[in-house]
Amino acid sequence: MNKELLLLRHGKSDWNTNTTDFDRPLNQRGKRNAQQIGEWLIRQKLVPDLIICSPAVRALTTTQIVCEAMGEGVQTIQTEKKIYEASLSDLHLVLQAIPESTQRLLLVGHNPGFESLLSDLAPSIQIPSDGKLMPTTTLAYLQLNSQWTVLQGRYLIQRAKNLSN
């Protein structure tokens, strides 16, 4: 059976706070877009079996809002420090550690790591004219082969501002 990977870049953060990068919160647009992603996942019947996110405040808050919108408890969220400031190889290590029993994984994190991972898993993907493959609150849906250790597959990109069905 195919595996499904949902890559979600965190929502828009609030740059008007006097805090560290790790502790930067979401702004109102980021919160609203996270809610929209959660609602879209429910409508598409794409509720994940496993949810793993970066422990950075903006990623964790995004994940919590998505979970609440899907009717999932936030206690189902696992954090993984390797996702924060992750390289492509860090993200591959995270994916290789996913239990084979997991069919659909939601991974929430950051650029540039997520753009690198998406380009690696879907090499035919076209980079938009603005150069931003995964702006904030962008969800990439990939159908992969049957193992988390051998990653390749088809994809769909969905941005929160474009969710209509």
Number of C-alpha atoms within 10 A of each C-alpha: 8 14 19 24 23 23 25 29 29 32 32 22 21 16 12 9 12 9 11 8 13 14 14 18 25 22 16 13 14 23 22 18 24 31 22 23 28 24 20 21 18 16 12 9 10 17 20 20 13 17 19 21 28 24 20 22 17 28 30 24 21 30 32 23 22 25 25 15 19 22 13 16 11 16 8 13 17 15 19 16 13 16 26 21 18 21 17 19 12 16 20 16 14 19 18 15 10 16 11 12 11 14 19 21 22 23 30 28 32 26 20 16 20 25 20 19 20 21 16 14 19 17 13 10 15 10 12 9 7 6 9 12 21 25 18 21 29 22 24 22 22 24 18 21 16 15 19 23 15 13 19 18 17 15 18 12 16 16 18 21 11 9 12 7 7
